[in-house]
Amino acid sequence: MTTFRQRRYGLRAILAGDRCVRPGSVYDAISVRIAEDLGFEVGMFGGSAASLAILGDPDIALITLSELTEQMRRMSRAGSLPVLVDADHGYGNALNVRRSVEELEAAGAGGLTIEDTLLPAAYGEAKAQVISADEGLGKVKAALGARQDPALVIVGRTGAASITSVDDAIARAKSYEAAGVDAIMFTGLKNRAELQAASVATTLPIVLGTPSDDMIDWDFLSAQRVRVCIQGHAPISAAMAAVHATLKAVREGAGPKELKNLASAELMENVTRGAVVKQRGVDYLGLKK
């Protein structure tokens, strides 16, 4: 197992590199181990995946900091993959952001994003809103001030492009850059031209949230300094479909041998680290091989 700092250096190496990578969407101990075993260089613990895994609810800002942190702690124990955590709005004002950084750092996060979306949604407002630029900057400064391990990656995230304007998103990103964040995350950019404008206006590595189809060209993204490109959270959706199909088959009378698409014995052994666990029994409990 690598130390938390070593994992953070791994994430920093990606941001300092010259190519765009796809993160593995992770949300629990099993998914983070699978992503690591498959060779992903970084995991993304998204807010929507967290809400589904922890509460079974859509992403409407219902989970708490303690719930998110505990889930991150479980993943840190299970694997060594650097994980970038969607810390949403920091669970309150700038002082809450400080606490969020402290807790997620202690839980082993490789990095985290703090966004300027108004969460939870305001009363009577169906459309997403952003907090003021000054408040967003205050949250970013609080996040940076809370960091104890200088290797922890702090990403300033703005969703202004799809809420106010691309110009507003760029202005916010520039202020976050001046404050000292390690990367900028943009969500809501609609096309290549908007991404290019954002890239020209800043100098930091970019984390891109769910790009449009015309942006999906890895050479193009790399040239715009996009270093992490998030493409949704399909694994938890796939897991949901698999559990539903299996339970449905059992409910309808299928026996164990009739069930399809189950994990092989080899996969179960690998993901659960069965050989390591057995060896510990030999080493510490006097069990025979």
C-alpha positions as CSV (number, residue, x, y, z in Angstrom):
1,M,0.0,0.0,0.0
2,T,1.3,3.4,-0.8
3,T,1.1,6.3,1.6
4,F,-1.5,9.0,1.1
5,R,1.3,11.4,0.0
6,Q,2.6,9.0,-2.6
7,R,-1.0,8.7,-4.0
8,R,-1.2,12.5,-4.2
9,Y,2.1,12.7,-6.0
10,G,0.6,10.3,-8.5
11,L,-2.3,12.7,-9.2
12,R,0.1,15.6,-9.4
13,A,2.1,13.8,-12.0
14,I,-1.0,13.5,-14.1
15,L,-1.7,17.2,-13.8
16,A,1.9,18.0,-14.6
17,G,2.0,15.7,-17.6
18,D,1.2,16.4,-21.3
19,R,-1.8,14.1,-21.9
20,C,-5.4,13.8,-21.0
21,V,-6.5,10.7,-18.9
22,R,-9.8,9.2,-18.2
23,P,-10.5,8.6,-14.6
24,G,-12.2,5.4,-13.3
25,S,-15.5,6.3,-11.7
26,V,-15.3,4.8,-8.2
27,Y,-17.7,4.8,-5.3
28,D,-16.8,2.0,-2.8
29,A,-14.1,-0.5,-1.8
30,I,-14.8,-2.9,-4.6
31,S,-15.0,-0.4,-7.4
32,V,-11.7,1.3,-6.4
33,R,-9.9,-2.0,-6.4
34,I,-11.2,-3.0,-9.8
35,A,-10.2,0.4,-11.2
36,E,-6.7,0.0,-9.7
37,D,-6.4,-3.6,-11.0
38,L,-7.4,-2.5,-14.5
39,G,-4.7,0.1,-14.6
40,F,-6.5,3.4,-14.1
41,E,-4.2,6.1,-13.0
42,V,-6.7,8.0,-11.1
43,G,-10.2,7.5,-9.7
44,M,-13.1,10.0,-9.6
45,F,-15.5,9.9,-6.7
46,G,-18.3,11.9,-8.1
47,G,-21.2,13.5,-6.2
48,S,-23.9,11.6,-8.0
49,A,-22.1,8.3,-7.5
50,A,-21.7,9.1,-3.8
51,S,-25.3,10.0,-3.4
52,L,-26.4,6.7,-5.0
53,A,-23.9,4.6,-3.2
54,I,-24.5,6.1,0.3
55,L,-28.2,7.0,0.1
56,G,-29.7,5.6,-3.0
57,D,-30.9,9.1,-3.8
58,P,-30.3,11.3,-6.8
59,D,-27.7,14.0,-6.6
60,I,-29.6,16.8,-4.8
61,A,-27.1,17.6,-2.1
62,L,-28.5,15.4,0.7
63,I,-25.3,13.5,1.7
64,T,-23.3,14.9,4.6
65,L,-19.6,15.5,5.0
66,S,-19.2,12.7,7.5
67,E,-20.9,10.2,5.1
68,L,-18.7,11.3,2.2
69,T,-15.6,11.2,4.3
70,E,-16.3,7.7,5.7
71,Q,-16.9,6.4,2.2
72,M,-13.5,7.9,1.1
73,R,-11.9,6.3,4.1
74,R,-13.2,2.9,3.1
75,M,-11.8,3.3,-0.4
76,S,-8.4,4.5,0.9
77,R,-8.1,1.4,3.0
78,A,-9.1,-0.9,0.2
79,G,-6.8,0.4,-2.5
80,S,-3.9,2.7,-3.4
81,L,-5.4,4.5,-6.4
82,P,-5.3,8.3,-6.2
83,V,-8.9,9.5,-5.9
84,L,-10.2,12.9,-6.8
85,V,-13.2,13.7,-4.7
86,D,-16.2,15.8,-5.7
87,A,-16.5,17.8,-2.5
88,D,-19.5,19.7,-3.9
89,H,-19.8,23.2,-2.3
90,G,-17.8,22.2,0.7
91,Y,-21.0,21.5,2.7
92,G,-21.6,25.1,3.7
93,N,-19.8,28.4,3.8
94,A,-16.1,28.9,3.6
95,L,-15.6,27.8,7.2
96,N,-17.4,24.5,6.3
97,V,-15.1,24.2,3.3
98,R,-12.1,24.3,5.7
99,R,-13.5,21.4,7.7
100,S,-14.3,19.5,4.5
101,V,-10.7,19.7,3.4
102,E,-9.4,18.7,6.8
103,E,-11.6,15.6,6.9
104,L,-11.1,14.5,3.3
105,E,-7.4,14.9,3.6
106,A,-7.3,12.7,6.7
107,A,-9.5,10.2,4.9
108,G,-6.8,9.8,2.1
109,A,-8.3,11.7,-0.8
110,G,-5.7,12.4,-3.5
111,G,-7.4,15.7,-4.3
112,L,-10.8,17.4,-4.1
113,T,-12.9,19.9,-6.0
114,I,-14.7,22.8,-4.5
115,E,-17.4,24.3,-6.7
116,D,-19.3,27.6,-6.9
117,T,-22.8,26.2,-7.5
118,L,-25.4,27.2,-5.0
119,L,-26.1,24.1,-3.0
120,P,-28.6,23.0,-1.9
121,A,-31.0,24.6,-4.4
122,A,-32.6,27.8,-3.3
123,Y,-36.3,27.8,-2.3
124,G,-38.5,28.4,-5.4
125,E,-35.6,28.2,-7.9
126,A,-35.8,25.3,-10.3
127,K,-32.7,26.3,-12.2
128,A,-29.1,26.0,-11.0
129,Q,-27.5,29.1,-9.6
130,V,-24.0,30.1,-8.7
131,I,-22.8,31.9,-5.6
132,S,-21.1,35.3,-6.0
133,A,-17.6,35.4,-7.4
134,D,-16.3,36.8,-4.1
135,E,-17.9,34.0,-2.1
136,G,-16.5,31.4,-4.5
137,L,-13.0,32.9,-4.1
138,G,-13.4,32.8,-0.3
139,K,-14.2,29.1,-0.4
140,V,-11.2,28.4,-2.5
141,K,-8.9,30.4,-0.2
142,A,-10.4,28.5,2.8
143,A,-9.7,25.2,1.1
144,L,-6.1,26.1,0.4
145,G,-5.6,27.4,4.0
146,A,-6.9,24.2,5.4
147,R,-4.5,21.9,3.6
148,Q,-1.9,20.3,5.8
149,D,-0.2,18.0,3.3
150,P,1.1,20.3,0.5
151,A,0.7,17.3,-1.9
152,L,-3.1,17.3,-1.6
153,V,-4.5,18.6,-4.8
154,I,-7.1,21.4,-4.5
155,V,-9.2,22.0,-7.7
156,G,-11.3,25.1,-8.0
157,R,-14.5,24.2,-9.9
158,T,-16.8,26.5,-11.7
159,G,-20.2,25.7,-13.3
160,A,-20.8,29.3,-14.4
161,A,-20.5,28.4,-18.1
162,S,-23.9,26.8,-18.2
163,I,-25.5,29.1,-15.6
164,T,-24.3,32.7,-16.2
165,S,-21.8,32.8,-19.1
166,V,-18.5,31.4,-20.3
167,D,-16.9,34.8,-19.6
168,D,-18.0,34.6,-16.0
169,A,-16.6,31.1,-15.7
170,I,-13.3,32.3,-17.1
171,A,-13.2,35.3,-14.7
172,R,-13.9,33.0,-11.8
173,A,-11.2,30.5,-12.9
174,K,-8.6,33.2,-13.2
175,S,-9.4,34.4,-9.7
176,Y,-9.1,30.8,-8.4
177,E,-5.8,30.5,-10.2
178,A,-4.5,33.6,-8.7
179,A,-5.4,32.3,-5.2
180,G,-3.2,29.3,-5.8
181,V,-5.3,26.3,-6.7
182,D,-3.6,23.4,-8.4
183,A,-6.1,23.0,-11.3
184,I,-9.3,24.3,-12.6
185,M,-12.4,22.3,-13.3
186,F,-14.9,23.5,-15.8
187,T,-18.4,22.1,-16.2
188,G,-21.0,23.2,-18.8
189,L,-18.6,24.1,-21.6
190,K,-20.6,23.3,-24.7
191,N,-18.0,23.1,-27.5
192,R,-14.4,23.2,-28.6
193,A,-14.4,27.0,-29.0
194,E,-15.5,27.5,-25.3
195,L,-12.9,25.1,-24.1
196,Q,-10.2,26.8,-26.1
197,A,-11.2,30.2,-24.7
198,A,-11.0,28.8,-21.2
199,S,-7.6,27.2,-21.9
200,V,-6.2,30.4,-23.4
201,A,-7.3,32.5,-20.4
202,T,-5.7,30.3,-17.8
203,T,-2.4,28.5,-17.3
204,L,-3.3,25.7,-15.0
205,P,-4.2,22.1,-15.8
206,I,-7.8,21.6,-16.5
207,V,-10.3,19.0,-15.3
208,L,-13.2,18.8,-17.6
209,G,-16.6,17.6,-16.6
210,T,-18.7,15.5,-19.1
211,P,-17.6,17.2,-22.4
212,S,-19.8,17.3,-25.5
213,D,-19.3,14.7,-28.2
214,D,-17.4,17.0,-30.5
215,M,-14.8,17.6,-27.8
216,I,-13.9,13.9,-27.4
217,D,-10.6,13.8,-29.2
218,W,-7.8,13.0,-26.8
219,D,-5.1,14.8,-28.8
220,F,-7.3,17.9,-28.9
221,L,-8.1,17.7,-25.2
222,S,-4.4,17.2,-24.3
223,A,-3.5,20.3,-26.4
224,Q,-5.9,22.4,-24.4
225,R,-4.2,21.3,-21.1
226,V,-7.1,19.0,-20.1
227,R,-5.4,16.5,-17.9
228,V,-8.5,14.7,-16.5
229,C,-11.7,14.3,-18.6
230,I,-14.7,12.9,-16.7
231,Q,-17.2,11.0,-18.8
232,G,-20.0,10.3,-16.4
233,H,-20.3,7.6,-13.8
234,A,-21.3,4.4,-15.8
235,P,-19.9,1.8,-13.4
236,I,-22.5,2.4,-10.6
237,S,-25.2,2.4,-13.3
238,A,-23.9,-0.9,-14.6
239,A,-23.8,-2.3,-11.1
240,M,-27.4,-1.2,-10.5
241,A,-28.5,-3.0,-13.7
242,A,-26.7,-6.1,-12.7
243,V,-28.1,-6.3,-9.2
244,H,-31.6,-5.7,-10.6
245,A,-31.3,-8.4,-13.2
246,T,-29.9,-10.9,-10.7
247,L,-32.5,-10.2,-8.0
248,K,-35.3,-10.3,-10.6
249,A,-34.1,-13.7,-11.8
250,V,-34.0,-15.0,-8.3
251,R,-37.4,-13.6,-7.6
252,E,-38.8,-15.3,-10.7
253,G,-37.4,-18.7,-9.6
254,A,-33.9,-19.0,-11.1
255,G,-31.5,-21.2,-9.2
256,P,-27.9,-20.4,-8.5
257,K,-26.7,-22.3,-11.6
258,E,-29.1,-20.4,-13.8
259,L,-27.9,-16.9,-12.9
260,K,-25.9,-15.1,-15.6
261,N,-23.1,-12.6,-15.6
262,L,-21.8,-13.3,-12.1
263,A,-18.2,-12.6,-11.1
264,S,-15.9,-15.6,-11.8
265,A,-14.2,-17.3,-8.9
266,E,-10.9,-15.8,-10.2
267,L,-12.3,-12.3,-10.2
268,M,-13.7,-12.7,-6.7
269,E,-10.4,-13.9,-5.5
270,N,-8.5,-11.0,-7.0
271,V,-10.9,-8.3,-5.9
272,T,-11.2,-9.5,-2.4
273,R,-7.4,-10.0,-2.2
274,G,-8.1,-13.6,-1.1
275,A,-4.5,-14.8,-1.3
276,V,-3.3,-12.0,0.9
277,V,-6.1,-12.6,3.5
278,K,-5.2,-16.3,3.6
279,Q,-1.6,-15.6,4.1
280,R,-2.4,-13.4,7.0
281,G,-4.2,-16.3,8.5
282,V,-1.0,-18.4,8.2
283,D,1.1,-15.6,9.6
284,Y,-1.0,-14.5,12.5
285,L,-3.5,-17.3,13.3
286,G,-1.2,-20.3,12.8
287,L,-3.4,-21.7,10.0
288,K,-1.9,-24.1,7.6
289,K,-1.6,-23.4,3.9
